[in-house]
Amino acid sequence: MPRFLLAMIILSSLGLAACSVGGSGGSVPGASQISPASEHAAGPQIIPVGPRPSTVIQCPTMYNWCEPIKLNQALTYRACVSGTMGRSCAKGAPAYSWTQTITWLKGTSQAKVDGSITGPNPGSPTYITDTQVKSTGTTGYVKLVQTLEACLGSTCVTGKIGLYPLK
């Protein structure tokens, strides 16, 4: 095997290892962090747009990012698609069609949090609004999963957002 090729393989593996140990380098105190899953995954990803809530939990890497929810308070955030299909947050980007569902961690249906795509749909980026309408009990860790799907024609990208209740 040529030395150059071997060196490229080693450097690539080191880059992947750096992504897997978590984090995005330095962070701003009080600002939330996006899960390494959305920072380092290959291909198109659903990503958040704009500032994140300052209340942060450790967001498990299985989620694109995590959002806090409070009883009877609407949380609205923006999301877009980034990656090989083109960044949908950019001006003039294609308009994706969005759908969403919210389930308990084990995938069972729930009736404690209402979620909706509040527009534009299709759009780039779009707004998602979640409202906790009934108490979910214990707070401070991910209890629900919001699955977002953005489609452009027959090509779709799926993202999972961890929802954690706050008092």
N, C-alpha and C positions, 0 to 999 in steps of 0.2 A: 504494500500500500504506500503510495507516495506520502512523503512527510507533510507536504502542504495539506493534503486531504485529512490526514490524521490530526494535524493541528486544528483544522476547522471543526472536526467532530468534537474534539476536547473543548474548544472554546464555546461551541454551541451547547454542550452539556453543562458547562459552567453557567451560562446564561440562564438555562432552564432551572438549574439548582437555585440560582439567586431569586428567581420568581417564586419558587416553591417554599422558601423560608419565610415568605410573607412580608407585607409592607411595601411601601412605595418610597423608601428612603426617608428623608426628613419629613416631619409633619408640623403643622401649625397648631399650637396649643388651643384647645377648645373647638377645633374643627373636626368634623367626623372623617372617618377613613372609609374608602371604598374597599370592598373585599378584593384580595389578590386575584380571585377568579376572574373578575371583570378586567383587571389590569393586564393579565398575562396570557389569557387564553387566545389561541389562534383563531383566525376567522372572524366573521362578523359577530358583534356582541350588542346586547341591549345595555345601554349605559345611562346613568343619571345626568341631568343637565343642571348646572347652577349650584349654589351653595347647598350643602347637606345640613340637616339639623345638628345642633351642637351637642345634643344628648347622644352619647355613643355607647354602644355595647361592643363586645368583641363579636364581630360578624363572622360566622363560620364561612369557610371558603367555598362551600357548596352553593352559596348564593352570589348573584351578581353584586348586590349590596343589600343593606338593611335599612329599614325605616321605622321610626317610632310611631305608635298610634295611641291616642288618648280617647277615653270615653266621651262621646258626644262632641268631639272636635274633629272637623274635617282636616285631613292632611292632603295637600295637593302638591305634586311634584311633576317635573318634566322628564321625559325619557326619549332617547333617540337610538338609532342603530349606528354603530361604528365598526369599521373593518373592511373586508374585501368587497362587500356589496356597496360600499360608499357611505360616507358619514352623513346620516340623514339630518344632522344638526346644521350642516352647512347651507348657506343661502343657495337656492336653486336645486337642492337635492330632491330626489324622487319622494313622493308621498306614500308612506307605508300605511296599510290597513292594520289596525290594532284590535286585539281582543285580550281579555283578562279573566282570570278566575282566582278565587281565594279559597284555600282549603286548610285544614289542620295539617300538622307536620306529616301525619301518616297518610295524607291524601283524601281523607274523608270530608264530606261536605260540612259546611258550617253556616251559622246564621248570626254571628256576632259582629262581623265586619262587612260593611257594604263597600264594594269597589266599583268604580266606573271609569271609562275613558271619557274625559270631559272635553276633548277636542284639541285641535281638529282631528277628525278621523274620516277619511285618510288624512294624514298630515305628518310633518317632520319639522321639529319634534312634536310630540303630543303631550297632553296633560292627563294625569291619572289622579283621581281623588278617592281616598279611602276614609271611611268613618266607622269607628267602633261604636256600634249601637247598643251592645249589651256587654256587661263585664265578662272578661275572659279569665278572671281569677288572678293567679300569681303573675307578677310583672318582672321585667328586667332581662328576659331572654326570649329568643325567637320561639313563637308559639304557632304562627300561621305562615303560610307561603302564598305569595301572590305570583302567579305565572302569567307573564306577559308574552304575547306573540305578535310580531310585526311581520307582515307579508307584503311582498312586492311581486305581483303576479303569482306564480306557483312556488316561489322561493320564500321560505319563512325562517325567522330567527326567533328562538325562545329564550327568555330570561326568567330567573327565579329571584324574587325579592323577599327577604326575610322580614316579617312584620313582628315587632315586639311591643307589647302593651306597656304603657307608663301610667302612673297615677295622675 
